[in-house]
């Protein structure tokens, strides 16, 4: 696999994990507040929700590095 392909997919994997981890935190807090036992692991549920586009997210613009 060419390096350019690995680099592109690596960024999307990083973004997926980043968004899913925040969603897992949100789900965990929801279950705790409502005293509900999740049907499956919160991390698995979060990853599935992100992959099915059920989580809305937006990345802040990257800051420029100082010269």
C-alpha positions as CSV (number, residue, x, y, z in Angstrom):
1,X,0.0,0.0,0.0
2,X,1.5,3.4,-0.9
3,X,2.4,5.8,1.9
4,X,0.0,8.4,0.7
5,X,-2.9,6.0,1.2
6,X,-1.8,5.0,4.6
7,X,-1.4,8.6,5.6
8,X,-4.9,9.5,4.5
9,X,-6.6,6.5,6.2
10,X,-4.6,7.1,9.3
11,X,-6.0,10.6,9.8
12,X,-9.6,9.3,9.4
13,X,-9.0,6.6,11.9
14,X,-7.6,9.1,14.4
15,X,-10.6,11.3,13.8
16,X,-13.0,8.4,14.3
17,X,-11.3,7.4,17.6
18,X,-11.3,11.0,18.8
19,X,-15.0,11.5,18.1
20,X,-16.0,8.1,19.4
21,X,-14.2,8.6,22.7
22,X,-16.0,11.9,23.2
23,X,-19.3,10.2,22.4
24,X,-18.5,7.3,24.8
25,X,-18.0,9.9,27.6
26,X,-21.3,11.5,26.7
27,X,-23.1,8.1,26.7
28,X,-21.5,7.1,30.0
29,X,-22.7,10.3,31.6
30,X,-26.2,9.8,30.1
31,X,-26.4,6.3,31.5
32,X,-25.2,7.4,34.9
33,X,-27.7,10.3,35.2
34,X,-30.6,8.1,34.1
35,X,-29.5,5.1,36.1
36,X,-29.7,2.9,33.1
37,X,-27.5,-0.1,32.4
38,X,-26.2,-0.1,28.8
39,X,-27.0,-3.1,26.6
40,X,-23.4,-3.3,25.4
41,X,-20.0,-1.6,26.1
42,X,-20.3,2.1,25.8
43,X,-17.1,2.3,23.6
44,X,-18.6,-0.2,21.1
45,X,-21.9,1.7,21.0
46,X,-20.1,5.0,20.5
47,X,-18.0,3.6,17.6
48,X,-21.1,2.2,15.9
49,X,-23.0,5.5,16.3
50,X,-20.1,7.4,14.7
51,X,-19.8,4.9,11.8
52,X,-23.6,5.2,11.2
53,X,-23.3,9.0,11.2
54,X,-25.6,9.4,14.2
55,X,-23.1,11.7,16.0
56,X,-22.8,15.3,14.9
57,X,-19.3,16.8,15.2
58,X,-17.2,19.6,14.0
59,X,-13.5,20.1,14.2
60,X,-12.1,23.4,15.2
61,X,-9.8,24.9,12.6
62,X,-6.2,24.0,13.0
63,X,-4.0,26.8,14.4
64,X,-1.0,27.9,12.4
65,X,2.4,27.0,13.8
66,X,4.4,30.0,15.0
67,X,7.3,30.9,12.7
